[in-house]
Amino acid sequence: MSGLEFLRAISRGELSGVPMADLMGFGFHEIEEGRVVFECVPAEYHYNPIGTVHGGLAATLFDSAMGCAVHTMLPAGVGYTTVELKVNFLRPITVRTGRILCEGKTIHVGGRLATAEARLLDEAGKLYGHATTTCMIFREETGGKASRAARVGEGGKL
């Protein structure tokens, strides 16, 4: 199953979700070739000691949106991993910010490397941060243990 098909199946509830996203309270909003948008409603459990959303939530949204955007461009049997993540925070996020959207888009997807960019916005379109990434592209050979996407594509259980 291609990366795009895999992510759409998760979004439709046909495959189990992503435990880390469930834990942090975010999920898919839009998925298309070369572009993924995640949504999250900040809560106090996302706060750091100074009373704003911890930067790790935004960094996780950026990494997830950009990585998944890259994943949508990959055929079955090809994976990716983040090798570089650059994040720029522009303003604090709080509960009052309301729902935030993180849009990741591919810039380049080659045979060994991919690059992508992302923007974190509120519903009014106000920019809270932006990021870029470089991902390594690889054949999904994991020393005999098939990846989750490969197991699903082969009809295996997760």
Order of alpha helices (4+ residues) and beta strands (2+ residues): alpha-alpha-beta-beta-alpha-beta-beta-beta-beta-alpha
